[in-house]
Amino acid sequence: MSQQLDSVSIHKKPNTHFNGRSISYLVEFKDGSKKTLGVLLPTEKPLTFETHIPERIEIISGKCLIRVGDGEFKTLVEGEILNIPENCRFSGC
């Protein structure tokens, strides 16, 4: 996992959801490709998201409890990666 993103533009206005518990920024690369860089703050109850395109979750620090679809919750820790398919629901806290 790369520790930095080089030669990118970051859109300053974040997307916020769930009363500020989920915050993400759009990152655009020189080739026009885009990614989001987000933070999920700890919560008492899992937050549920729906994907429209495949998503890749990389845990940079801390840990996150995630469930994809109706599967079991799994704890992801720093350095772990989870790929979420398109048109899928996932929950995390």
PyMOL commands that set and color helices and strands:
alter all, ss='L'
color gray80, all
select strands_A, chain A and resi 8-10+15-17+22-29+34-40+47-50+55-58+63-68+74-77+81-84+89-92
alter strands_A, ss='S'
color yellow, strands_A
deselect
rebuild
show_as cartoon
